[in-house]
């Protein structure tokens, strides 16, 4: 299967909400192997990105991995108010992504050994670029994980925690870019 953090080519996770297949794609931002690691988790809404990220964070904290700090960020965190209520405003999406990138940059710029997990849709390759640039600037190793699902758009709409409508999920799937053979 996999070691405590799931560093393998294929990873299956079964939960009460369904079985998800995770692929590990070891795309690097330039071969950097410092004392920091950036895990990027991509997938459509409702596919299990957040659940998988929380699982990996817990494993890194408790599973014998040697990181001083482990962080998990999502652009969606920007929309969570002090009361814990999620209030999405599409006009603020650029601010949400800027906030997420800033948090990742800050976490990877410390002198400590850090692991940072980012889970967003990343439906198109250009959306990864700011994070790959941050990794390059901070001499951080990058691993990109793609969460695939066999669920329908309707099933994903019913299970995602941010009430993303079925039409939006369909648009994300239609513009989805898979990795090519280029590194």
MARGU-423549 format. One line per field, with one value per atom (N, C-alpha, C, CB): residue in three letters; x, y, z; residue number from 1. Coordinates in pm, whole numbers. Glycine has a CB too. Layout:
REM residues N
res ALA, ...;
xx X, ...;
yy Y, ...;
zz Z, ...;
n NUM, ...;
END
This chain:
REM residues 183
res UNK, UNK, UNK, UNK, UNK, UNK, UNK, UNK, UNK, UNK, UNK, UNK, UNK, UNK, UNK, UNK, UNK, UNK, UNK, UNK, UNK, UNK, UNK, UNK, UNK, UNK, UNK, UNK, UNK, UNK, UNK, UNK, UNK, UNK, UNK, UNK, UNK, UNK, UNK, UNK, UNK, UNK, UNK, UNK, UNK, UNK, UNK, UNK, UNK, UNK, UNK, UNK, UNK, UNK, UNK, UNK, UNK, UNK, UNK, UNK, UNK, UNK, UNK, UNK, UNK, UNK, UNK, UNK, UNK, UNK, UNK, UNK, UNK, UNK, UNK, UNK, UNK, UNK, UNK, UNK, UNK, UNK, UNK, UNK, UNK, UNK, UNK, UNK, UNK, UNK, UNK, UNK, UNK, UNK, UNK, UNK, UNK, UNK, UNK, UNK, UNK, UNK, UNK, UNK, UNK, UNK, UNK, UNK, UNK, UNK, UNK, UNK, UNK, UNK, UNK, UNK, UNK, UNK, UNK, UNK, UNK, UNK, UNK, UNK, UNK, UNK, UNK, UNK, UNK, UNK, UNK, UNK, UNK, UNK, UNK, UNK, UNK, UNK, UNK, UNK, UNK, UNK, UNK, UNK, UNK, UNK, UNK, UNK, UNK, UNK, UNK, UNK, UNK, UNK, UNK, UNK, UNK, UNK, UNK, UNK, UNK, UNK, UNK, UNK, UNK, UNK, UNK, UNK, UNK, UNK, UNK, UNK, UNK, UNK, UNK, UNK, UNK, UNK, UNK, UNK, UNK, UNK, UNK, UNK, UNK, UNK, UNK, UNK, UNK, UNK, UNK, UNK, UNK, UNK, UNK, UNK, UNK, UNK, UNK, UNK, UNK, UNK, UNK, UNK, UNK, UNK, UNK, UNK, UNK, UNK, UNK, UNK, UNK, UNK, UNK, UNK, UNK, UNK, UNK, UNK, UNK, UNK, UNK, UNK, UNK, UNK, UNK, UNK, UNK, UNK, UNK, UNK, UNK, UNK, UNK, UNK, UNK, UNK, UNK, UNK, UNK, UNK, UNK, UNK, UNK, UNK, UNK, UNK, UNK, UNK, UNK, UNK, UNK, UNK, UNK, UNK, UNK, UNK, UNK, UNK, UNK, UNK, UNK, UNK, UNK, UNK, UNK, UNK, UNK, UNK, UNK, UNK, UNK, UNK, UNK, UNK, UNK, UNK, UNK, UNK, UNK, UNK, UNK, UNK, UNK, UNK, UNK, UNK, UNK, UNK, UNK, UNK, UNK, UNK, UNK, UNK, UNK, UNK, UNK, UNK, UNK, UNK, UNK, UNK, UNK, UNK, UNK, UNK, UNK, UNK, UNK, UNK, UNK, UNK, UNK, UNK, UNK, UNK, UNK, UNK, UNK, UNK, UNK, UNK, UNK, UNK, UNK, UNK, UNK, UNK, UNK, UNK, UNK, UNK, UNK, UNK, UNK, UNK, UNK, UNK, UNK, UNK, UNK, UNK, UNK, UNK, UNK, UNK, UNK, UNK, UNK, UNK, UNK, UNK, UNK, UNK, UNK, UNK, UNK, UNK, UNK, UNK, UNK, UNK, UNK, UNK, UNK, UNK, UNK, UNK, UNK, UNK, UNK, UNK, UNK, UNK, UNK, UNK, UNK, UNK, UNK, UNK, UNK, UNK, UNK, UNK, UNK, UNK, UNK, UNK, UNK, UNK, UNK, UNK, UNK, UNK, UNK, UNK, UNK, UNK, UNK, UNK, UNK, UNK, UNK, UNK, UNK, UNK, UNK, UNK, UNK, UNK, UNK, UNK, UNK, UNK, UNK, UNK, UNK, UNK, UNK, UNK, UNK, UNK, UNK, UNK, UNK, UNK, UNK, UNK, UNK, UNK, UNK, UNK, UNK, UNK, UNK, UNK, UNK, UNK, UNK, UNK, UNK, UNK, UNK, UNK, UNK, UNK, UNK, UNK, UNK, UNK, UNK, UNK, UNK, UNK, UNK, UNK, UNK, UNK, UNK, UNK, UNK, UNK, UNK, UNK, UNK, UNK, UNK, UNK, UNK, UNK, UNK, UNK, UNK, UNK, UNK, UNK, UNK, UNK, UNK, UNK, UNK, UNK, UNK, UNK, UNK, UNK, UNK, UNK, UNK, UNK, UNK, UNK, UNK, UNK, UNK, UNK, UNK, UNK, UNK, UNK, UNK, UNK, UNK, UNK, UNK, UNK, UNK, UNK, UNK, UNK, UNK, UNK, UNK, UNK, UNK, UNK, UNK, UNK, UNK, UNK, UNK, UNK, UNK, UNK, UNK, UNK, UNK, UNK, UNK, UNK, UNK, UNK, UNK, UNK, UNK, UNK, UNK, UNK, UNK, UNK, UNK, UNK, UNK, UNK, UNK, UNK, UNK, UNK, UNK, UNK, UNK, UNK, UNK, UNK, UNK, UNK, UNK, UNK, UNK, UNK, UNK, UNK, UNK, UNK, UNK, UNK, UNK, UNK, UNK, UNK, UNK, UNK, UNK, UNK, UNK, UNK, UNK, UNK, UNK, UNK, UNK, UNK, UNK, UNK, UNK, UNK, UNK, UNK, UNK, UNK, UNK, UNK, UNK, UNK, UNK, UNK, UNK, UNK, UNK, UNK, UNK, UNK, UNK, UNK, UNK, UNK, UNK, UNK, UNK, UNK, UNK, UNK, UNK, UNK, UNK, UNK, UNK, UNK, UNK, UNK, UNK, UNK, UNK, UNK, UNK, UNK, UNK, UNK, UNK, UNK, UNK, UNK, UNK, UNK, UNK, UNK, UNK, UNK, UNK, UNK, UNK, UNK, UNK, UNK, UNK, UNK, UNK, UNK, UNK, UNK, UNK, UNK, UNK, UNK, UNK, UNK, UNK, UNK, UNK, UNK, UNK, UNK, UNK, UNK, UNK, UNK, UNK, UNK, UNK, UNK, UNK, UNK, UNK, UNK, UNK, UNK, UNK, UNK, UNK, UNK, UNK, UNK, UNK, UNK, UNK, UNK, UNK, UNK, UNK, UNK, UNK, UNK, UNK, UNK, UNK, UNK, UNK, UNK, UNK, UNK, UNK, UNK, UNK, UNK, UNK, UNK, UNK, UNK, UNK, UNK, UNK, UNK, UNK, UNK, UNK, UNK, UNK, UNK, UNK, UNK, UNK, UNK, UNK, UNK, UNK, UNK, UNK, UNK, UNK, UNK;
xx 85, 0, 89, -96, 111, 190, 246, 106, 350, 398, 305, 544, 341, 248, 199, 312, 269, 224, 172, 337, 168, 108, 196, -18, 328, 416, 420, 559, 323, 315, 253, 232, 246, 191, 39, 238, -25, -172, -211, -235, -316, -356, -508, -299, -568, -713, -755, -764, -856, -908, -1057, -880, -1103, -1245, -1301, -1269, -1410, -1478, -1627, -1451, -1704, -1848, -1908, -1915, -1832, -1882, -1840, -1833, -1770, -1732, -1583, -1775, -1542, -1402, -1344, -1384, -1231, -1164, -1027, -1150, -986, -855, -766, -862, -649, -555, -430, -521, -386, -263, -158, -282, -39, 71, 154, 156, 170, 250, 366, 166, 484, 599, 659, 705, 578, 627, 702, 510, 822, 902, 917, 1039, 937, 956, 1100, 912, 1179, 1316, 1413, 1356, 1362, 1449, 1492, 1567, 1435, 1473, 1440, 1401, 1536, 1513, 1570, 1577, 1496, 1538, 1472, 1505, 1453, 1388, 1240, 1458, 1185, 1045, 981, 1030, 852, 777, 644, 756, 607, 479, 400, 496, 285, 194, 79, 142, 55, -56, -158, -8, -281, -388, -492, -452, -518, -613, -726, -541, -844, -958, -1084, -973, -1189, -1315, -1380, -1411, -1471, -1541, -1614, -1641, -1603, -1670, -1592, -1799, -1473, -1394, -1320, -1295, -1308, -1240, -1106, -1221, -1079, -950, -924, -945, -1022, -1006, -990, -1125, -1072, -1063, -926, -1173, -878, -748, -636, -725, -647, -546, -541, -576, -656, -660, -598, -804, -624, -565, -412, -620, -363, -218, -154, -186, -220, -168, -159, -259, -263, -263, -151, -399, -134, -28, 110, -38, 128, 257, 284, 261, 180, 197, 218, 76, 146, 147, 219, 9, 250, 301, 451, 250, 522, 666, 741, 701, 675, 745, 817, 646, 925, 1008, 991, 1153, 882, 853, 825, 733, 885, 857, 714, 955, 667, 534, 467, 542, 337, 258, 137, 215, 117, 9, -80, 66, -207, -301, -378, -399, -372, -441, -527, -339, -638, -727, -776, -847, -799, -856, -992, -871, -1065, -1196, -1187, -1261, -1072, -1057, -1078, -918, -1049, -1067, -1212, -1021, -1304, -1447, -1510, -1519, -1430, -1482, -1471, -1406, -1585, -1592, -1554, -1733, -1537, -1499, -1594, -1491, -1721, -1822, -1812, -1961, -1726, -1714, -1805, -1742, -1885, -1977, -1902, -2091, -1934, -1875, -1962, -1859, -1904, -1979, -1900, -2002, -1937, -1866, -1912, -1887, -1815, -1842, -1751, -1818, -1807, -1722, -1639, -1807, -1685, -1608, -1478, -1692, -1471, -1351, -1259, -1391, -1290, -1207, -1060, -1263, -1029, -887, -819, -875, -891, -836, -814, -931, -907, -894, -770, -1019, -745, -626, -499, -633, -502, -386, -358, -410, -463, -445, -380, -581, -431, -379, -232, -462, -198, -58, 30, -48, -19, 58, 82, -13, -19, -5, 98, -140, 94, 190, 332, 154, 346, 477, 533, 468, 450, 494, 537, 381, 457, 489, 618, 374, 643, 763, 886, 739, 868, 980, 1041, 935, 993, 1046, 1178, 944, 1247, 1373, 1350, 1464, 1228, 1195, 1164, 1078, 1169, 1131, 979, 1188, 925, 781, 725, 743, 604, 528, 403, 492, 375, 257, 173, 295, 45, -50, -148, -124, -166, -262, -362, -192, -491, -594, -692, -668, -686, -776, -812, -711, -901, -937, -820, -1056, -746, -634, -674, -511, -785, -838, -754, -980, -679, -592, -448, -639, -356, -215, -163, -131, -207, -157, -189, -216, -291, -327, -223, -463, -141, -33, 89, 8, 106, 229, 269, 213, 178, 223, 283, 107, 227, 277, 411, 175, 425, 554, 663, 542, 627, 722, 762, 662, 666, 696, 790, 565, 762, 847, 989, 789, 1001, 1134, 1209, 1122, 1140, 1203, 1243, 1108, 1173, 1201, 1272, 1072, 1321, 1394, 1313, 1531, 1191, 1096, 1064, 967, 1065, 1026, 874, 1073, 826, 684, 636, 656, 519, 448, 306, 453, 256, 121, 37, 119, -75, -167, -297, -191, -350, -477, -578, -464, -690, -798, -896, -868, -912, -1007, -1128, -941, -1242, -1362, -1449, -1440, -1525, -1619, -1760, -1618, -1775, -1906, -1953, -1902, -2083, -2142, -2136, -2288, -2157, -2160, -2268, -2184, -2380, -2490, -2448, -2615, -2384, -2338, -2234, -2280, -2144, -2043, -2108, -1941, -2210, -2281, -2349, -2384, -2401, -2471, -2375, -2549, -2251, -2161, -2058, -2089, -2036, -1932, -1978, -1894, -1886, -1920, -1946, -1809, -1917, -1933, -2050, -1806, -2139, -2261, -2230, -2350, -2126, -2092, -2197, -1947, -2266, -2375, -2324, -2456, -2414, -2382, -2330, -2505, -2385, -2341, -2195, -2431, -2155, -2016, -1922, -2001, -1964, -1881, -1865, -1944, -1970, -1962, -1865, -2102, -1869, -1775, -1631, -1807, -1608, -1472, -1425, -1468, -1510, -1473, -1445, -1583, -1523, -1505, -1374, -1620, -1324, -1198, -1078, -1208, -1100, -996, -879, -1053, -760, -638, -562, -548, -535, -455, -309, -498, -224, -81, -49, 2, 44, 92, 223, 109, 285, 411, 525, 442, 502, 607, 625, 572, 748, 775, 795, 898;
yy -119, 0, 124, 1, 185, 308, 323, 431, 404, 431, 531, 483, 584, 663, 789, 700, 836, 959, 935, 1058, 813, 783, 813, 857, 805, 834, 712, 872, 702, 590, 640, 472, 555, 596, 602, 503, 510, 510, 486, 401, 551, 546, 544, 666, 443, 432, 460, 291, 543, 573, 544, 722, 457, 426, 487, 273, 558, 617, 588, 771, 632, 613, 693, 653, 789, 872, 821, 1014, 708, 651, 624, 743, 560, 528, 626, 381, 681, 777, 721, 915, 749, 707, 831, 637, 822, 932, 893, 972, 978, 956, 1052, 973, 1003, 1088, 1117, 1021, 1243, 1284, 1366, 1365, 1312, 1377, 1482, 1274, 1581, 1693, 1786, 1768, 1823, 1908, 2046, 1846, 2143, 2279, 2306, 2378, 2206, 2226, 2135, 2368, 2030, 1934, 1974, 1911, 2079, 2124, 2016, 2256, 1988, 1895, 1959, 1754, 2050, 2115, 2049, 2265, 2126, 2072, 2108, 2122, 2140, 2176, 2095, 2328, 2067, 1992, 2062, 1844, 2076, 2131, 2021, 2256, 1987, 1891, 1971, 1783, 1954, 2021, 1913, 2099, 1931, 1835, 1901, 1784, 1837, 1894, 1795, 1930, 1850, 1766, 1850, 1654, 1793, 1866, 1880, 1794, 1977, 1992, 1863, 2109, 1825, 1705, 1576, 1692, 1585, 1464, 1411, 1493, 1489, 1443, 1509, 1298, 1623, 1692, 1729, 1817, 1794, 1840, 1722, 1927, 1620, 1501, 1437, 1401, 1424, 1363, 1450, 1341, 1582, 1674, 1664, 1819, 1657, 1644, 1512, 1653, 1406, 1276, 1283, 1170, 1342, 1353, 1440, 1410, 1548, 1636, 1559, 1761, 1486, 1407, 1303, 1338, 1236, 1136, 1199, 1063, 1317, 1386, 1428, 1509, 1469, 1513, 1395, 1594, 1285, 1173, 1050, 1138, 1048, 925, 912, 914, 987, 973, 1053, 832, 1142, 1227, 1338, 1287, 1388, 1483, 1624, 1442, 1686, 1825, 1901, 1834, 2020, 2104, 2156, 2220, 2184, 2241, 2180, 2395, 2155, 2104, 2195, 1954, 2246, 2341, 2287, 2480, 2327, 2294, 2420, 2179, 2458, 2578, 2546, 2689, 2620, 2617, 2759, 2517, 2795, 2926, 2939, 2947, 2829, 2834, 2879, 2697, 2861, 2906, 3056, 2868, 3129, 3275, 3313, 3332, 3227, 3257, 3210, 3194, 3156, 3113, 3229, 2987, 3272, 3386, 3342, 3448, 3437, 3409, 3314, 3537, 3316, 3227, 3085, 3282, 3064, 2933, 2915, 2827, 3017, 3010, 3034, 3114, 2954, 2967, 3060, 2828, 3173, 3272, 3299, 3405, 3229, 3241, 3365, 3115, 3439, 3555, 3543, 3691, 3510, 3488, 3610, 3448, 3730, 3850, 3855, 3975, 3784, 3784, 3665, 3783, 3588, 3471, 3507, 3400, 3614, 3650, 3681, 3770, 3747, 3775, 3646, 3868, 3552, 3425, 3349, 3339, 3348, 3278, 3353, 3263, 3484, 3563, 3536, 3716, 3528, 3497, 3360, 3502, 3260, 3125, 3119, 3030, 3184, 3188, 3258, 3259, 3366, 3437, 3351, 3564, 3275, 3187, 3077, 3125, 3023, 2919, 2977, 2859, 3094, 3159, 3182, 3294, 3232, 3259, 3131, 3328, 3025, 2898, 2837, 2800, 2851, 2792, 2880, 2763, 3002, 3095, 3091, 3235, 3004, 2995, 2919, 2926, 2928, 2855, 2712, 2927, 2678, 2546, 2449, 2553, 2322, 2219, 2218, 2079, 2246, 2259, 2174, 2404, 2124, 2062, 2148, 1912, 2184, 2264, 2186, 2406, 2172, 2103, 2208, 1987, 2214, 2306, 2221, 2412, 2238, 2165, 2265, 2062, 2276, 2359, 2278, 2499, 2328, 2251, 2238, 2315, 2347, 2345, 2274, 2275, 2315, 2247, 2270, 2291, 2380, 2409, 2426, 2537, 2386, 2384, 2521, 2331, 2628, 2761, 2796, 2866, 2735, 2764, 2712, 2703, 2618, 2566, 2657, 2428, 2737, 2815, 2901, 2903, 2978, 3058, 2973, 3140, 2855, 2767, 2705, 2658, 2670, 2616, 2723, 2563, 2848, 2958, 2980, 3087, 2975, 2988, 2876, 2984, 2755, 2640, 2660, 2510, 2711, 2734, 2840, 2780, 2946, 3055, 3012, 3174, 2915, 2872, 2737, 2864, 2689, 2562, 2449, 2574, 2434, 2339, 2229, 2409, 2106, 1992, 1993, 1857, 1961, 1964, 1826, 2067, 1788, 1669, 1712, 1553, 1672, 1707, 1579, 1775, 1585, 1472, 1511, 1429, 1422, 1444, 1346, 1429, 1398, 1313, 1291, 1378, 1166, 1131, 1065, 1037, 1079, 1018, 966, 1119, 863, 808, 861, 655, 951, 1006, 1100, 1078, 1109, 1201, 1344, 1162, 1440, 1580, 1602, 1672, 1538, 1550, 1497, 1476, 1381, 1323, 1412, 1182, 1470, 1561, 1686, 1599, 1738, 1856, 1827, 1904, 1708, 1671, 1652, 1543, 1613, 1581, 1689, 1454, 1787, 1884, 1978, 1963, 2018, 2093, 2241, 2079, 2291, 2434, 2465, 2488, 2369, 2389, 2433, 2492, 2378, 2409, 2343, 2358, 2422, 2366, 2273, 2478, 2187, 2087, 2153, 2002, 2269, 2338, 2382, 2461, 2431, 2474, 2354, 2549, 2243, 2122, 2075, 2009, 2080, 2041, 2132, 2047, 2262, 2356, 2323, 2503, 2292, 2258, 2130, 2240, 2030, 1905, 1929, 1800, 2015, 2043, 2114, 2125, 2193, 2264, 2193, 2406, 2075, 2002, 1969, 1874, 1999, 1964, 1858, 2089, 1747, 1643, 1670, 1503, 1606, 1617, 1551, 1556, 1609, 1548, 1478, 1654, 1423, 1356, 1453, 1271, 1582, 1681, 1693, 1820, 1714, 1735, 1880, 1657;
zz 0, 0, 0, 123, 117, 123, 263, 83, 275, 410, 477, 409, 592, 672, 604, 801, 503, 438, 297, 433, 253, 124, 6, 110, 18, -95, -185, -47, -270, -362, -491, -301, -590, -718, -717, -825, -647, -640, -495, -734, -455, -316, -313, -236, -253, -244, -101, -290, -84, 49, 46, 91, 135, 145, 272, 143, 258, 372, 358, 383, 455, 447, 332, 578, 279, 170, 33, 187, 29, -100, -109, -212, -214, -236, -337, -285, -304, -391, -429, -322, -550, -597, -602, -736, -544, -541, -618, -395, -706, -779, -726, -932, -707, -667, -791, -554, -822, -935, -881, -1041, -887, -826, -918, -788, -952, -1032, -939, -1105, -974, -888, -948, -863, -862, -908, -947, -801, -958, -1001, -928, -980, -868, -803, -664, -885, -608, -475, -373, -439, -288, -178, -53, -205, 7, 130, 248, 127, 352, 470, 473, 596, 358, 345, 234, 318, 253, 152, 129, 196, 1, -38, -107, -130, -50, -112, -170, -9, -299, -366, -400, -496, -350, -376, -464, -242, -578, -675, -702, -806, -734, -764, -771, -660, -826, -838, -700, -937, -684, -555, -518, -561, -391, -343, -363, -409, -422, -451, -329, -562, -224, -104, -80, -111, -144, -127, 18, -214, 80, 218, 313, 261, 297, 381, 368, 345, 246, 222, 280, 72, 263, 318, 470, 275, 533, 680, 723, 732, 648, 676, 665, 579, 558, 540, 647, 401, 684, 790, 922, 808, 953, 1076, 1073, 1097, 960, 949, 963, 815, 907, 917, 1061, 825, 1131, 1271, 1364, 1316, 1340, 1432, 1380, 1466, 1253, 1192, 1189, 1056, 1270, 1275, 1171, 1261, 1100, 1005, 1080, 900, 1026, 1097, 1044, 1088, 1085, 1049, 1177, 949, 1190, 1305, 1301, 1313, 1181, 1163, 1041, 1150, 1052, 941, 925, 963, 804, 777, 666, 740, 670, 562, 526, 605, 398, 351, 231, 316, 220, 105, 82, 126, -42, -70, -1, -223, 12, 78, 224, 72, 288, 427, 440, 481, 334, 332, 359, 198, 318, 327, 459, 212, 549, 678, 776, 731, 825, 917, 1058, 917, 1146, 1285, 1354, 1362, 1316, 1374, 1322, 1347, 1221, 1160, 1039, 1260, 1010, 897, 766, 913, 664, 532, 450, 462, 406, 328, 200, 409, 93, -34, -109, -120, -161, -245, -367, -167, -484, -601, -640, -718, -605, -637, -558, -607, -446, -362, -389, -216, -491, -522, -548, -643, -623, -638, -503, -731, -414, -280, -202, -202, -217, -147, -193, -169, -324, -374, -336, -527, -335, -291, -143, -314, -62, 80, 97, 155, 23, 33, -9, -54, -118, -164, -62, -299, -2, 101, 224, 142, 265, 381, 352, 419, 230, 192, 189, 52, 130, 124, 265, 49, 353, 491, 561, 572, 547, 612, 558, 595, 429, 369, 384, 222, 429, 444, 584, 413, 669, 805, 805, 898, 916, 930, 975, 1029, 1005, 1055, 942, 1151, 975, 880, 874, 921, 758, 746, 632, 726, 655, 549, 531, 582, 407, 377, 277, 322, 310, 223, 172, 298, 41, -20, -98, -113, -66, -141, -201, -49, -332, -412, -537, -451, -619, -738, -835, -808, -859, -954, -1083, -891, -1142, -1259, -1385, -1285, -1385, -1499, -1450, -1574, -1534, -1493, -1450, -1606, -1513, -1479, -1334, -1573, -1275, -1137, -1038, -1104, -1082, -998, -995, -1047, -1100, -1117, -997, -1235, -935, -820, -708, -764, -685, -580, -618, -550, -745, -791, -783, -935, -810, -798, -652, -857, -561, -418, -375, -334, -421, -386, -437, -443, -558, -615, -532, -763, -497, -420, -279, -412, -223, -86, -79, -7, -194, -202, -138, -134, -186, -129, -230, -85, -183, -265, -283, -201, -403, -436, -477, -548, -426, -472, -503, -366, -619, -660, -659, -801, -589, -580, -648, -432, -730, -796, -740, -950, -691, -640, -754, -515, -792, -898, -834, -1004, -897, -844, -958, -758, -929, -1025, -1000, -1018, -904, -872, -981, -737, -997, -1095, -1042, -1126, -1130, -1089, -983, -1209, -1000, -903, -766, -953, -764, -637, -571, -659, -651, -596, -539, -705, -608, -559, -426, -663, -411, -288, -171, -309, -198, -88, -56, -118, -144, -115, -4, -242, 79, 200, 175, 301, 56, 30, -63, -30, -79, -160, -302, -93, -359, -498, -587, -535, -670, -751, -861, -812, -905, -1006, -1135, -1037, -1170, -1293, -1282, -1320, -1165, -1145, -1150, -1009, -1092, -1096, -1240, -1009, -1318, -1459, -1535, -1525, -1507, -1573, -1536, -1534, -1409, -1363, -1433, -1209, -1441, -1510, -1658, -1495, -1720, -1863, -1893, -1914, -1800, -1824, -1761, -1769, -1705, -1634, -1725, -1573, -1680, -1752, -1674, -1776, -1739, -1678, -1709, -1729, -1635, -1662, -1794, -1549, -1866, -1990, -1961, -2102, -2060, -2041, -2014, -2161, -2036, -2007, -1857, -2069, -1814, -1671, -1644, -1626;
n 1, 1, 1, 1, 2, 2, 2, 2, 3, 3, 3, 3, 4, 4, 4, 4, 5, 5, 5, 5, 6, 6, 6, 6, 7, 7, 7, 7, 8, 8, 8, 8, 9, 9, 9, 9, 10, 10, 10, 10, 11, 11, 11, 11, 12, 12, 12, 12, 13, 13, 13, 13, 14, 14, 14, 14, 15, 15, 15, 15, 16, 16, 16, 16, 17, 17, 17, 17, 18, 18, 18, 18, 19, 19, 19, 19, 20, 20, 20, 20, 21, 21, 21, 21, 22, 22, 22, 22, 23, 23, 23, 23, 24, 24, 24, 24, 25, 25, 25, 25, 26, 26, 26, 26, 27, 27, 27, 27, 28, 28, 28, 28, 29, 29, 29, 29, 30, 30, 30, 30, 31, 31, 31, 31, 32, 32, 32, 32, 33, 33, 33, 33, 34, 34, 34, 34, 35, 35, 35, 35, 36, 36, 36, 36, 37, 37, 37, 37, 38, 38, 38, 38, 39, 39, 39, 39, 40, 40, 40, 40, 41, 41, 41, 41, 42, 42, 42, 42, 43, 43, 43, 43, 44, 44, 44, 44, 45, 45, 45, 45, 46, 46, 46, 46, 47, 47, 47, 47, 48, 48, 48, 48, 49, 49, 49, 49, 50, 50, 50, 50, 51, 51, 51, 51, 52, 52, 52, 52, 53, 53, 53, 53, 54, 54, 54, 54, 55, 55, 55, 55, 56, 56, 56, 56, 57, 57, 57, 57, 58, 58, 58, 58, 59, 59, 59, 59, 60, 60, 60, 60, 61, 61, 61, 61, 62, 62, 62, 62, 63, 63, 63, 63, 64, 64, 64, 64, 65, 65, 65, 65, 66, 66, 66, 66, 67, 67, 67, 67, 68, 68, 68, 68, 69, 69, 69, 69, 70, 70, 70, 70, 71, 71, 71, 71, 72, 72, 72, 72, 73, 73, 73, 73, 74, 74, 74, 74, 75, 75, 75, 75, 76, 76, 76, 76, 77, 77, 77, 77, 78, 78, 78, 78, 79, 79, 79, 79, 80, 80, 80, 80, 81, 81, 81, 81, 82, 82, 82, 82, 83, 83, 83, 83, 84, 84, 84, 84, 85, 85, 85, 85, 86, 86, 86, 86, 87, 87, 87, 87, 88, 88, 88, 88, 89, 89, 89, 89, 90, 90, 90, 90, 91, 91, 91, 91, 92, 92, 92, 92, 93, 93, 93, 93, 94, 94, 94, 94, 95, 95, 95, 95, 96, 96, 96, 96, 97, 97, 97, 97, 98, 98, 98, 98, 99, 99, 99, 99, 100, 100, 100, 100, 101, 101, 101, 101, 102, 102, 102, 102, 103, 103, 103, 103, 104, 104, 104, 104, 105, 105, 105, 105, 106, 106, 106, 106, 107, 107, 107, 107, 108, 108, 108, 108, 109, 109, 109, 109, 110, 110, 110, 110, 111, 111, 111, 111, 112, 112, 112, 112, 113, 113, 113, 113, 114, 114, 114, 114, 115, 115, 115, 115, 116, 116, 116, 116, 117, 117, 117, 117, 118, 118, 118, 118, 119, 119, 119, 119, 120, 120, 120, 120, 121, 121, 121, 121, 122, 122, 122, 122, 123, 123, 123, 123, 124, 124, 124, 124, 125, 125, 125, 125, 126, 126, 126, 126, 127, 127, 127, 127, 128, 128, 128, 128, 129, 129, 129, 129, 130, 130, 130, 130, 131, 131, 131, 131, 132, 132, 132, 132, 133, 133, 133, 133, 134, 134, 134, 134, 135, 135, 135, 135, 136, 136, 136, 136, 137, 137, 137, 137, 138, 138, 138, 138, 139, 139, 139, 139, 140, 140, 140, 140, 141, 141, 141, 141, 142, 142, 142, 142, 143, 143, 143, 143, 144, 144, 144, 144, 145, 145, 145, 145, 146, 146, 146, 146, 147, 147, 147, 147, 148, 148, 148, 148, 149, 149, 149, 149, 150, 150, 150, 150, 151, 151, 151, 151, 152, 152, 152, 152, 153, 153, 153, 153, 154, 154, 154, 154, 155, 155, 155, 155, 156, 156, 156, 156, 157, 157, 157, 157, 158, 158, 158, 158, 159, 159, 159, 159, 160, 160, 160, 160, 161, 161, 161, 161, 162, 162, 162, 162, 163, 163, 163, 163, 164, 164, 164, 164, 165, 165, 165, 165, 166, 166, 166, 166, 167, 167, 167, 167, 168, 168, 168, 168, 169, 169, 169, 169, 170, 170, 170, 170, 171, 171, 171, 171, 172, 172, 172, 172, 173, 173, 173, 173, 174, 174, 174, 174, 175, 175, 175, 175, 176, 176, 176, 176, 177, 177, 177, 177, 178, 178, 178, 178, 179, 179, 179, 179, 180, 180, 180, 180, 181, 181, 181, 181, 182, 182, 182, 182, 183, 183, 183, 183;
END
